[in-house]
Structure formats: structure tokens, C-alpha cells
Amino acid sequence: MPIKGFINFKYFKYLLKMHNILNNMNISILMKTAYVVFNNPKFHYLHKAWVESVNAEFLESPSFSFSPLFFIKTILIAFRNAKKYDCLVCVGGSGLQLSFFSKFFNPKLKLIYLNIDPLFYELENKNVFKKTYIKLLLTKVNGVISNSNLVNNYAKNYVTCRTFVVKPFVKESASILKLNKNRISNICFLGRFSKEKNPDIVLKSFRILKNSHPELFLYLVGDGSLKEKLEKQKSEEVKFTGHLPNPSEILSTCRIILQPSS
């Protein structure tokens, strides 16, 4: 799938790798493509750049649920849109389910799963019913693109299709931050506010460390299900920034960057 739309040269290396992989899966420039995701406005800036580069459309999926209303809504969206596209690139359980039903109505659809969320990581801990259902949805996937070797290895346990890794570090120099020596006591947590990312442990540990190092300051960068609960513990020395498309300005002021995933 050659680049045919708006090109953001800042992410050119990432885009080129994505296009080469899709080309290897016989997804061509002539294919009408949709990016399937729950809550469109919050998609990652790199994925937005890729969508723009191929003139893809967005197809919003309902929030994942096992309720009858959710199934009916998902099936209706799939029925209305399945014949419009040749390729669906989906993210998360809700996107996967909508893509699965779309392929039911249009068997010729190419289905690519963008493995950037904890679906495969959490699958082992699901009950038998949920695990079996999600494994059924995965049978229709033609390819998986992961953002790390770790999550790609998780995916290989559940899919038989080809898997690829495209790491979202598009500019090596961007990871080399100039330290602002005026704020060498800053600490930063960067990640999703979810159980496996352990932001609660970061906050608890910071409180303990603060007793012996009163100069410390903590940034918590990201969004997620635990954010609202943890925000109740905020104080003058703790700042919740929410999701930041480019956190490099904050990272450059920090001495320690924490990502304590379990």
C-alpha cells in the first residue's frame, strides 16, 4: 500500500515500515481502507499520521460489551459498512468485533489487527467464555502488526496469521533528551492508567520517597481507567497531565522516567 495521501515527514520512517508490511500482505493502493477504533478522537498521533497517509476513513465501533444491545448495534454498523471497504485495520476488542461481523457480511475484506493495547496480555486471565469468544474473533484476522516484540509474542499464542513488529520510535534522536538541570528532582510516570501499568504503585512509592527527599516532584502522564481514582490523591507535588501527544518537554525536565508494567 504505497503512500497516497497527506505525508507527515516527522513520522516518515514509521509510515514507511507500516506501508511495507501492508504491501507484504497484498494490501494495495486500490483498496478502500477504514481504521476501526472505539472513541475516534483519542487515537494515537502516529496512527493518525498513517491513516492520513493512505486517505483512510474512520469507522467508530461501539464500546465492547456482551449485552444484546451492543451486539445488535455492532451488527447493524457492520451490515451498513462492510461492502464499502476492502481493508479494515482495527484496534481493541470493540474494533475487532465490528471487523469480525463486517467480514461476515463481506468475506473478501482484509482484516489487520493493530496490536497496541492489552488484549492479548489480558486474554489468559479471561474466563473460558470470553477467551473462547475472542479467539473466535481472531480467526478472521489476516495479519497482526504489534508495537513491540513483547506484545507480538503474546499475539503469536492466539493467532495463526502472520505477525509483524513496527516500533513507534520514528526518530532515534527524539529519545535523547537534553536534561534541564534546574529540575533534576522531577520524576515522571508515562503510560496508560490501568492495573498492569501500576500507576498506583508509583504514587504510593513516591509518597514514601517524598518523606526523605522533600524536593521531589512527580508527573503522571497518560489516561486510563484508574486515573479518576488516583487523581483524588493529587497534591502540590503531584501533577496529572492527561494524555500528551508529545511529552518530550516534560520528560526533558525529569531525572527518572518510570514504566513499571507487570
C-alpha positions as CSV (number, residue, x, y, z in Angstrom):
1,M,0.0,0.0,0.0
2,P,2.0,3.0,-1.2
3,I,1.6,6.3,0.5
4,K,-1.0,8.3,-1.3
5,G,-2.4,11.0,1.0
6,F,-1.1,13.6,3.3
7,I,2.5,12.7,4.4
8,N,3.7,13.8,7.8
9,F,7.5,13.7,7.3
10,K,8.1,13.8,11.0
11,Y,6.9,10.2,11.2
12,F,8.2,9.1,7.7
13,K,10.3,6.1,9.0
14,Y,7.3,4.7,10.9
15,L,4.9,5.2,7.9
16,L,7.3,3.6,5.5
17,K,7.6,0.5,7.7
18,M,3.8,0.3,8.0
19,H,3.3,0.6,4.3
20,N,6.0,-2.1,3.5
21,I,4.3,-4.6,5.9
22,L,0.8,-3.9,4.4
23,N,2.4,-4.3,0.9
24,N,3.7,-7.8,2.0
25,M,0.1,-8.7,2.9
26,N,-1.1,-7.8,-0.6
27,I,-3.0,-4.7,0.6
28,S,-2.7,-2.4,-2.4
29,I,-3.2,1.3,-3.1
30,L,-6.5,0.5,-4.8
31,M,-8.1,-0.9,-1.7
32,K,-10.6,1.3,0.2
33,T,-9.4,1.2,3.8
34,A,-11.0,2.1,7.2
35,Y,-9.4,2.4,10.6
36,V,-11.8,0.9,13.2
37,V,-11.4,2.1,16.7
38,F,-13.5,2.9,19.7
39,N,-13.6,6.7,20.6
40,N,-12.0,8.1,17.5
41,P,-10.8,11.5,18.9
42,K,-8.3,9.7,21.2
43,F,-6.4,7.7,18.6
44,H,-2.6,7.8,18.8
45,Y,-0.9,10.6,16.8
46,L,1.3,8.0,14.9
47,H,-1.8,6.0,13.8
48,K,-3.5,9.3,12.8
49,A,-0.4,10.1,10.6
50,W,-0.7,6.6,9.0
51,V,-4.5,7.0,8.4
52,E,-3.9,10.4,6.7
53,S,-1.1,9.0,4.5
54,V,-3.4,6.4,2.9
55,N,-6.6,8.6,2.8
56,A,-8.3,6.0,5.0
57,E,-11.6,6.7,6.7
58,F,-12.5,6.2,10.3
59,L,-15.2,3.7,11.4
60,E,-16.1,4.1,15.1
61,S,-17.0,1.0,17.0
62,P,-19.3,0.8,20.0
63,S,-17.7,0.1,23.4
64,F,-17.1,-3.6,23.8
65,S,-19.8,-5.4,25.8
66,F,-21.6,-8.7,25.9
67,S,-25.1,-7.1,26.1
68,P,-27.7,-7.9,23.4
69,L,-28.0,-4.2,22.6
70,F,-24.3,-4.0,21.9
71,F,-24.4,-7.0,19.6
72,I,-27.4,-5.6,17.7
73,K,-25.7,-2.2,17.3
74,T,-22.4,-3.7,16.2
75,I,-24.1,-6.0,13.6
76,L,-26.1,-3.1,12.2
77,I,-22.9,-0.9,11.8
78,A,-21.1,-3.9,10.1
79,F,-24.0,-4.5,7.8
80,R,-24.2,-0.9,6.7
81,N,-20.4,-0.5,6.1
82,A,-19.0,-3.9,5.2
83,K,-19.3,-3.5,1.4
84,K,-17.8,0.0,1.5
85,Y,-14.3,-1.2,2.2
86,D,-11.6,-3.7,1.1
87,C,-9.5,-3.5,4.2
88,L,-10.1,-2.8,7.9
89,V,-7.4,-2.0,10.4
90,C,-8.8,-2.4,13.8
91,V,-7.7,-1.7,17.4
92,G,-9.0,-3.3,20.7
93,G,-11.8,-5.7,21.4
94,S,-14.6,-3.4,20.2
95,G,-12.8,-2.8,16.9
96,L,-12.0,-6.5,16.5
97,Q,-15.7,-7.5,17.0
98,L,-17.0,-4.9,14.5
99,S,-14.4,-6.0,12.0
100,F,-15.3,-9.7,12.5
101,F,-19.0,-9.1,11.7
102,S,-18.0,-6.8,8.8
103,K,-16.1,-9.7,7.3
104,F,-19.1,-12.0,7.8
105,F,-21.1,-9.7,5.5
106,N,-18.1,-9.2,3.2
107,P,-15.8,-12.3,3.2
108,K,-13.3,-10.6,0.8
109,L,-12.4,-8.0,3.4
110,K,-8.7,-7.9,4.6
111,L,-8.6,-7.6,8.4
112,I,-5.5,-6.3,10.1
113,Y,-5.2,-6.1,13.9
114,L,-3.1,-3.3,15.3
115,N,-1.7,-4.8,18.5
116,I,-1.2,-1.7,20.7
117,D,-3.5,-2.5,23.6
118,P,-3.6,-5.2,26.3
119,L,-6.0,-7.6,24.5
120,F,-3.5,-10.5,24.2
121,Y,-1.8,-9.7,27.5
122,E,-5.2,-9.9,29.4
123,L,-6.6,-12.8,27.4
124,E,-5.0,-15.5,29.5
125,N,-6.9,-14.2,32.6
126,K,-10.3,-14.1,30.9
127,N,-13.0,-16.6,31.8
128,V,-13.5,-19.5,29.4
129,F,-16.5,-18.0,27.7
130,K,-14.7,-14.6,27.0
131,K,-11.5,-16.3,26.0
132,T,-13.2,-18.6,23.5
133,Y,-15.3,-15.8,22.0
134,I,-12.2,-13.5,21.5
135,K,-10.3,-16.4,20.0
136,L,-13.2,-16.9,17.6
137,L,-13.0,-13.3,16.5
138,L,-9.3,-13.6,15.9
139,T,-9.8,-16.4,13.4
140,K,-10.8,-13.8,10.8
141,V,-7.7,-11.7,11.2
142,N,-5.3,-11.7,8.2
143,G,-2.4,-10.1,9.9
144,V,-1.2,-8.6,13.2
145,I,1.0,-5.5,13.5
146,S,2.5,-5.1,17.0
147,N,4.3,-2.1,18.5
148,S,6.8,-4.2,20.4
149,N,8.4,-7.7,20.4
150,L,6.8,-8.4,23.8
151,V,3.2,-7.9,22.7
152,N,3.9,-9.6,19.4
153,N,5.0,-12.8,21.3
154,Y,1.7,-12.7,23.3
155,A,-0.2,-12.4,19.9
156,K,1.5,-15.5,18.5
157,N,-0.1,-17.6,21.2
158,Y,-3.6,-16.9,19.8
159,V,-3.3,-16.3,16.0
160,T,-2.1,-18.4,13.1
161,C,-1.8,-15.5,10.7
162,R,1.4,-13.5,10.0
163,T,2.6,-11.1,12.7
164,F,4.9,-8.1,12.4
165,V,6.6,-5.6,14.6
166,V,6.7,-1.8,13.9
167,K,8.2,0.0,16.9
168,P,6.8,3.6,17.2
169,F,10.2,5.2,17.7
170,V,10.2,7.0,14.4
171,K,13.2,9.3,15.1
172,E,16.1,8.0,17.2
173,S,17.3,11.4,18.2
174,A,13.9,12.2,19.8
175,S,14.7,9.7,22.6
176,I,17.9,11.6,23.5
177,L,16.5,14.3,25.7
178,K,18.5,17.3,26.9
179,L,18.2,17.4,30.7
180,N,17.1,20.6,32.2
181,K,19.4,20.7,35.3
182,N,17.2,23.2,37.1
183,R,14.6,20.4,37.6
184,I,16.7,17.4,38.3
185,S,14.4,16.3,41.2
186,N,11.5,15.5,38.9
187,I,10.1,12.0,38.3
188,C,7.7,11.0,35.5
189,F,5.3,8.1,35.1
190,L,4.4,7.7,31.4
191,G,1.8,5.2,30.3
192,R,-1.8,4.0,30.5
193,F,-3.6,4.3,33.9
194,S,-4.5,0.6,34.1
195,K,-3.8,-2.3,36.5
196,E,-0.9,-3.8,34.6
197,K,0.9,-0.5,34.3
198,N,0.9,0.0,38.1
199,P,0.4,3.8,38.4
200,D,-1.0,3.3,41.9
201,I,2.3,1.7,43.0
202,V,4.2,4.6,41.5
203,L,2.1,7.1,43.5
204,K,2.4,5.1,46.7
205,S,6.2,4.7,46.3
206,F,6.6,8.4,45.6
207,R,4.8,9.3,48.9
208,I,7.2,7.1,50.8
209,L,10.3,8.5,49.0
210,K,9.0,12.1,49.5
211,N,9.4,11.8,53.3
212,S,13.2,11.5,52.9
213,H,13.5,13.6,49.7
214,P,11.1,16.6,50.1
215,E,12.4,18.2,46.9
216,L,10.9,15.6,44.6
217,F,8.1,16.3,42.2
218,L,6.0,13.7,40.2
219,Y,4.4,14.0,36.8
220,L,1.8,11.3,35.9
221,V,1.4,11.4,32.1
222,G,-1.4,9.4,30.5
223,D,-5.1,8.4,30.7
224,G,-7.0,5.2,31.6
225,S,-9.5,3.6,33.9
226,L,-7.5,4.2,37.1
227,K,-6.9,7.9,36.5
228,E,-10.1,9.3,38.2
229,K,-9.4,7.2,41.3
230,L,-5.8,8.3,41.6
231,E,-6.5,11.9,40.9
232,K,-8.2,12.1,44.3
233,Q,-4.7,11.7,45.8
234,K,-3.2,14.6,43.9
235,S,-1.2,17.3,45.8
236,E,1.1,20.2,45.1
237,E,4.0,17.9,44.4
238,V,2.0,15.6,42.1
239,K,0.7,16.6,38.6
240,F,-1.7,14.6,36.4
241,T,-1.2,15.9,32.8
242,G,-3.6,13.6,30.9
243,H,-2.6,12.2,27.5
244,L,0.1,14.3,25.8
245,P,0.7,13.8,22.0
246,N,4.3,14.9,22.6
247,P,5.5,14.6,26.2
248,S,9.2,15.4,25.4
249,E,9.0,18.8,27.1
250,I,8.1,17.3,30.4
251,L,10.4,14.3,30.0
252,S,13.3,16.7,29.5
253,T,12.8,18.1,32.9
254,C,12.8,14.7,34.7
255,R,15.7,12.8,36.2
256,I,13.8,9.5,36.4
257,I,11.1,8.1,33.9
258,L,9.1,5.2,35.3
259,Q,7.2,2.5,33.3
260,P,6.7,-0.3,35.9
261,S,4.5,-2.6,33.9
262,S,3.9,-6.0,35.4
